[in-house]
């Protein structure tokens, strides 16, 4: 897989929480492919929920490096995940923008890689290789959606895609009947980046270094799937501890702000995350268990391991196989007990074991498996074309 031009329709902004889409596209660009990374479109209603979106550029291309460009699409109509006719209209607008951008760049796409079920209505040439990477249970997200509409679009997308992927075993089990060739490709870690947390010379940011120890922390979006009541109970039980949350906040956090030993530090750049992880004595994945999170394979799990940190997580299906290297809790008393135990029993030997486990689950290893499948499908389809091309 060299010399391809990939259009990636992502569920997260390039500059957002650095995760699956950005990792894979960075790896493929580094291997000699070009990537047009498409930020998720917003609608005319989106700024009502998040006023910061008013500042976001629209119908705009920016350069990351010589092989990666990022496109912020035009603003679209709301209710596309409720009414299919609205979605078809929106996807025609998006397609026109993509066609214009590719023409201006002089790029001819050969692969469309999508994370969004509604892109099934994007009018694409049938000569393009289509990859659907299912990383979430989209019907379980809150907001302006109709489950039947989203489920129907995803079902059609699975049927149309040449390569189908999923990030979690639970998702694989629920989707495999829709995609007989579905490939399970779990999330991973940029091990080289996050094991910087083990380097003695790396400085811990003052906002963590100055806190009373031990410091237990969470890195990720502070959203409604985070169990704030659980964290508040831990903070009250151990007022001598410091609890740190690193990431953007998009839900009410009144219960946490009221506690003096809970510190919300906001979003930090991907480049600085190893230094923040170095300042933690314990890393947490305190997710509620529900329809959405049961299908989540948390990227932060692998990043915590790559940083050598002890981990305490809720009983997520994708986390269970990593026991006993990480501690899993099922209720509030267990959460407190596991935190106390992991803090008391940590050692350099355990940290080394976590790093070895992270190395077995790197993004590079995941990408190699996916690349093999895509290369195979490209070969099959190009032979069908007869002239060696795979685009119109």
N, C-alpha and C positions, 0 to 999 in steps of 0.2 A: 504494500500500500504506500506508493510514492507518487508524488506529482498530482494528487487528487485536489479538487477544490470542494471543500465541505461548507455547506450552509447549515449552521447549528441554530435551531429554534429553541431557545432555552426557557426555563421557568424561573431563572434568577439572573439579575443584572451581572454583567462582567465584573463590575466593581463591588458587587454585593458580597454576601458570605461565600467564601471561596470553597467550592465543593465539586461535585461529580462532573458537571458539564465543563467547567473551566479547566479542571485537571485533564480530562481526556483530550479536549481541544488543544491544550498547550503541548501535550505529548505528541499528538499527531502533527502539529505544526513543526515541532522540533525534528520530526522524521522526514521533513521535506514536502509536506502538504500545505495548502493554503486554507485559511479558515475565515469565513464571514460569520461572526458570532452575533446573533440577533437577540437583543434584550427583549424580555416579555413586553408586549404592548400594554399600555394603560388605556382606560376608557375615560370619557368625559366626566364620569362620576368618581374616578379614583382619587382625585385631589381632595374630595370631601372627607375621605377617610384618612388620607395622609397628605397634608398641605405641602410637604417637601417636594411632592411630585410636580408641583407647578414650576419648579426650577429645572426640571429634567428636560434636556433637549429632545426634540422630536424630528423624525425624518432626517436624521443626522448621522454621518459616518465619522468615526475617529480611528486613529491608528494606534495599535499596541506595539507592533514591531513590523518587520518587513513581510511577515507571513500571516499576521492576524489583524483583521479589521473588526470593529464593533459597530453595529447599526442599531440606533434607537428608532423604532418604527413610528409612523404617524399615530396620533390619538385615534382610537376606534370607538364605535358605538358600544354602549353598555348592553347587557342582557344576551350576549352572544352564547353564553353557556346555558341559556334558558330556551331561546328561540333559534332554531337551526337557520332560518332564513336570515336572521341578523348576522349569524356567524359566517354564512356564505358571503354576505356583503363585505364584512370585515376582512375576510381572507383574500378577497379580490383586491382590496386596498393594499393589504400587506404584500401581495404578490406583485403589484405594480411598482411598489417601492423597491422591492428586492431586485426586480428586473432592471430598473433604472440604475441602482447602485452597482450591480454586477457589470452593466454596460460601461459605466463610468470608470470602474476599476480595470476593465478589460479582462474580467474573470468569467469563465464559463463553468458553472457548477456541475459536478459529477455525482455528488452525494448530498442528499438532504437528510439531516439528522435531527429528529425532533423529540422533545420531552412533553409536548402538549397535545392532548387528544383533539382539540379543536382545529389543529392544523391539517386534519384529514380533508378539510374543505379547501385547502390551498390548491389552486389550479396548477398542478405540476405536470411536466412532460412525463409520460410513462417510461421514457428512456432513462430517467434518473434513478439511481439506487436510493431507496428510502429506508432509513433506519429509525425504528421507534424504540427509544430507551425509556421504559416505564420505571420511574424511580419513586412513585407515590401512588397511593390509592386516591385518585383524583375525585371520585364521587363522594369522598368523606370530608373534603375541604369545606369550611364554612363560607358563607358569602352568597353572591348572586348566581347560584347554579340550580339546575334541575337535574337530579340524579339520572333520570331516564335519558335526558339529552346527552349528558357527558358520557354515560355508559354506552350509548349507541354510537357516538363518535369514536370512542376508544375501540369498540368492537370492530368497526369498519377499518380503523387505522391498523389494528393487528392483522386484519385480513389482507390489507393492501401492502404493508411493509415487506421489503425483501429480507431484512434482518430485524429480529425482535429480541430485545434485551430486557432484563429486569434486575433490580438491585437487591432484592430480598427474597428469602425462601417463602415467606407468607404470600407475597405477591406472585411468585412463580406458581404456587399451588392454586391460587384463585384465577390466574390468567392463562394457564397452559392449555386449556381446552379451546381458547380463542386463537392460539398461536402454536401449532404443533412443533415448530422448530425453535420455540422460545429458549433463549440462552440465559442462564443465571450467571450474572456478573456482579458480585457484591461490590460494595464501596471499598475504599482503601485509604492509604495515607501516603503523603509525600514524606517518606521516611528521612531522607537527607535533610529536608527543611526542618522537621520537628525534632529530630534528635540533636539539634543545636541547643535545645534546653538542657542537655547534659554537659555542655561545654563550660568549664570553670570560668572562662573569661567573659562569658555572656552576662551582661548586667541585667538585674531585675528592675523593672520600672519602679520609680519611687512610690507611686500610688499603691503598689502591692508590698514593696519592701518595708514600708513604714507601718504596716498593719500588725496588730498582735497575732502571734502564732498559737496554734496552727491555722493555716489558711486553706479552706476548702473552696473550690471554684467550679464554675460551669462556663463553658465557652460555646456560644451559639445564640440563635434568636431567642429573645425572651417573649414567647408567644403563649397562647392559651393552652397549649399542650404541656407547658411546664407546670409542675405541681408546686405552686407557691405555698400552699398550706403546709406541705411537708417541709419545705425549706424554712418556713417561719417557725415550725415546731422545733427544728434542730437548732435554730438561732436562739430560741428562748431557753431550750434545755442546756445549751452550752454558751452562755453569754461571753465566755472567755475566748471562744473561737471567732474567727473572721470568715464570713461567707461572701464570696465575690462572684458577680455575674458579669461576664464580658460579652457584649453583643447588643444589637439593636433591640429596642423595646417597642412592641406593637400591641400591647395589651395593658390593662389596668394593673399597676404594681403597688397600689396603696398599702397592701398588707406587708410588703417587703420594705418599703420606704420608711415605715414606722419603726423599724428595728435598727438600733444604733450599730449593731455589728454586721449588718448586711450592706454591701457596697455595690451599687450598680455603676459600672465603669463605662458603659456604652460600647459602641462599635470600635474595634481596633483594626488596623491594617493587617492583612495576611502576613506581611513581612515581619511584624513585631510579635505575632502570636507565640513563637517559641520563648521569647523573653518573659511573657506573661505566664506561660505554663511553668517556666522554671520557678516562678514565685509561688506556685501552689504546692501544698503538702499532700493534697488529695483532690482528685478530679471527679466530677459528678455528672451523671445522666439521669436527672430526676424527672422523667417523663411520666405523665399520666398514661394509663393503659386504656386505649380505646380503639375504635375501628381504624383511625388514621395512623396511630403510632404502632399498631401491630404489624404494619407493613413497612416500617421504617428501619433501614439499616444505617445507624448513626455514624456519619463520617467522623464525628468527634471521638468515637471509641478508638479508632485506629490512630488518630492524631495523639490522643492521650497516651496510648501504648508506645508510640514512637518517641514521645517525650520522656518515657520511663516512669510515668506517674501511676500510683495506685488508683484504681477506678472503682467507684460504687455506682451501680446502675439499677434502675427499676427492671422488672422482670419482662423485658422485651424479648420476643422470640428470637430475634437476630443476635442478641447478646448472650443468650444462654450457653451456646457452644463454647464460649470463651472462659467459662468457669473451669478451674478455680483461679485462673490468672487474674480475673476480676471478680468482685463481690456483687452478688445480685440480691436485692431485697424484694419482699412481697407486701410489706405493710410498714406503717410508721415505726413501730418498735424495732423491726428488723433494720430499717434504714439507719436509725441511730446506733444500733449495735454494730452494724457493718462499718459505719464510719469510724467508730471508736477502735474497732479491731484493726482496720487497715492502717490507721494512723500509728497504732502501737507496734504493729508487726512488720512495717516496711523495712527493706534492706537493699543494699547495692546489688545483691544477687537476684532479688526479685525484679529490680529495675532492669537488669540485663536480660532476664527472661522475657520481660514485656517487650523490649526492643527486638529480640529475636522473633517474637510473635508478630510484631508490626512488619518486619522485613518479609515475612511470608505473605503479607497482605498489602503489598504496595500497589500504588496506582499503575506503575509500570507493568507489573505482573498481570493486572486486570486488563490493561490495554492490549497486551500481547495476545491474549486469548480472543478478544473482540476483533482485533486486526486480522487474525487468521480467518475468522468467519467472514468478515467483510471481503477480504481478498478472494476467498473462495467464491462468494456470490458474484463479485465483480467479474471474475474469470468466466463463470457460467453465462452471465448475461451478455458479456462482450462477445463471447463465441456465438451467441444467438444473433447478435447484430451483424456478424460476418465481416465487418470492416474494421473491427478493433475499436470502434468508438462506442461510447455509452452515454451520449447526450445529443440532443437535437440542435 
